[in-house]
């Protein structure tokens, strides 16, 4: 097995992923952690799999830059995808990152999130009622993806009858973040950015003429800016609205879908959660650790730096493997075991440091309400056929999960 693990680590190439990797990357992550935890890729980048190395990179924002202009230009050229991904909050360094994050966090205050809970419960209950009437459902289309689309739609106050294209736009734009994309995925992503921008220009113009309540309407808050007069440029405003929808949609869809599939595959833990519903918060944290919705992050070194005994040159692309770090035995006891009561559980599913996910409190609330209420309503749910994975390395989730709810 050790020789096999060495070979797995030696042959790993982020640009040549196999169907087996997409199905289950964790044996490869383990092999890399054990044998080549800081691995040089054939393309010259580095791939990190240890928990402590990721934390070091996340917290050293000056040395490990999130600015993607150098990294993304060869991939996207002078395109709308390049414009979008280099204007988004997540792909910028301070002070630009700090300015945009402050505006978004102001609209996602604990009080604002608490005020969303009644509407969120009502939405989940409506979806559960609809599924009960069907009997056979798709956990993604009928449930997991429907929740964040509505939540983010409400945050930006997108009219109900205009939300139809949002999920497809999100999937196309985020799909273009995969390590390697073909011309079709590139074209799809560009068209999605173009269509999304065209729609947002109309939505923003409407909101400027008729502002909403900035305590609840994130778009109004982003338009109005801070009391000190700080404002986003029009380009920053539009692209960060796209970012909010995409970040909030894909990862939360994966959290709910991955959670229900993991519980189905671990019947003892599923029963434990049904019998002890107060464990839902630690269960959500374990789902985030065990099957991280976002598996990969990227940084660019700004100067020579030593990490784990390896020297990285300036202007080097670095991939942070969240999925591997969240199963590092140096940080987690029995990391391959799914334990809904795990504590402590300092996973990196939301990153850490300056770039810790701005919407993590909202994602946790959505996951807890969705999963707990689903289990209470359908304790005997069973998968009805093989789930279909999304076929992506960065965002780990399912496209379809056929399920019988009784």
JOURSUL-V424049 format. One record per backbone hydrogen bond with DSSP energy under -1.0 kcal/mol. CO is the residue of the C=O (numbers start at 0). NH is the residue of the N-H. If there is no record, write none. Layout:
CO_NH ; CO_NH
This chain:
0_4 ; 1_5 ; 2_6 ; 3_7 ; 4_8 ; 5_9 ; 6_10 ; 12_15 ; 17_21 ; 18_22 ; 19_23 ; 24_28 ; 25_29 ; 26_30 ; 27_31 ; 28_32 ; 29_33 ; 30_34 ; 31_35 ; 36_48 ; 38_46 ; 40_43 ; 44_40 ; 45_318 ; 46_38 ; 47_320 ; 49_53 ; 50_54 ; 51_55 ; 52_56 ; 53_57 ; 54_58 ; 55_59 ; 58_60 ; 59_63 ; 62_301 ; 64_299 ; 67_71 ; 68_72 ; 71_75 ; 72_76 ; 76_78 ; 78_82 ; 79_83 ; 80_84 ; 81_85 ; 83_86 ; 83_87 ; 87_90 ; 88_91 ; 90_67 ; 92_96 ; 94_98 ; 95_99 ; 96_100 ; 97_101 ; 98_102 ; 99_103 ; 100_104 ; 101_105 ; 108_112 ; 109_113 ; 110_114 ; 112_115 ; 115_119 ; 116_120 ; 117_121 ; 118_122 ; 119_123 ; 120_124 ; 121_125 ; 122_126 ; 123_127 ; 124_128 ; 125_129 ; 126_130 ; 127_131 ; 128_132 ; 130_134 ; 133_135 ; 134_404 ; 136_402 ; 137_141 ; 138_143 ; 139_144 ; 142_146 ; 144_148 ; 145_149 ; 146_150 ; 147_151 ; 148_152 ; 149_153 ; 150_154 ; 151_155 ; 152_157 ; 154_217 ; 158_161 ; 159_162 ; 162_165 ; 164_168 ; 165_169 ; 166_170 ; 167_171 ; 168_172 ; 169_173 ; 170_174 ; 173_176 ; 174_177 ; 181_185 ; 182_186 ; 183_187 ; 184_188 ; 185_189 ; 186_190 ; 187_191 ; 188_192 ; 189_193 ; 190_194 ; 191_195 ; 192_196 ; 193_197 ; 194_198 ; 195_199 ; 196_200 ; 197_201 ; 198_202 ; 199_203 ; 200_204 ; 201_205 ; 202_206 ; 203_207 ; 204_208 ; 205_209 ; 212_215 ; 212_216 ; 216_220 ; 217_221 ; 218_222 ; 219_223 ; 220_224 ; 225_228 ; 229_225 ; 232_236 ; 233_237 ; 234_238 ; 235_239 ; 236_240 ; 237_241 ; 238_242 ; 239_243 ; 240_244 ; 241_245 ; 242_246 ; 243_247 ; 244_248 ; 245_249 ; 248_252 ; 249_253 ; 250_254 ; 251_255 ; 252_256 ; 253_257 ; 254_258 ; 255_259 ; 256_260 ; 257_261 ; 258_262 ; 259_263 ; 260_264 ; 265_269 ; 266_270 ; 267_271 ; 268_272 ; 269_273 ; 270_274 ; 271_275 ; 275_278 ; 276_279 ; 278_282 ; 279_283 ; 280_284 ; 281_285 ; 282_286 ; 283_287 ; 284_288 ; 285_289 ; 286_290 ; 292_395 ; 294_321 ; 294_322 ; 296_319 ; 298_317 ; 299_64 ; 300_314 ; 304_311 ; 306_309 ; 309_306 ; 311_304 ; 315_300 ; 316_45 ; 317_298 ; 318_47 ; 319_296 ; 319_321 ; 320_324 ; 321_325 ; 323_326 ; 324_327 ; 327_330 ; 327_331 ; 333_336 ; 338_341 ; 344_346 ; 347_350 ; 349_356 ; 352_355 ; 356_359 ; 358_362 ; 359_363 ; 360_364 ; 361_365 ; 362_366 ; 363_367 ; 364_368 ; 365_369 ; 366_370 ; 367_371 ; 368_372 ; 369_373 ; 370_374 ; 371_375 ; 372_376 ; 373_377 ; 377_380 ; 381_403 ; 387_398 ; 387_399 ; 393_294 ; 396_389 ; 399_387 ; 400_138 ; 401_383 ; 402_136 ; 403_381
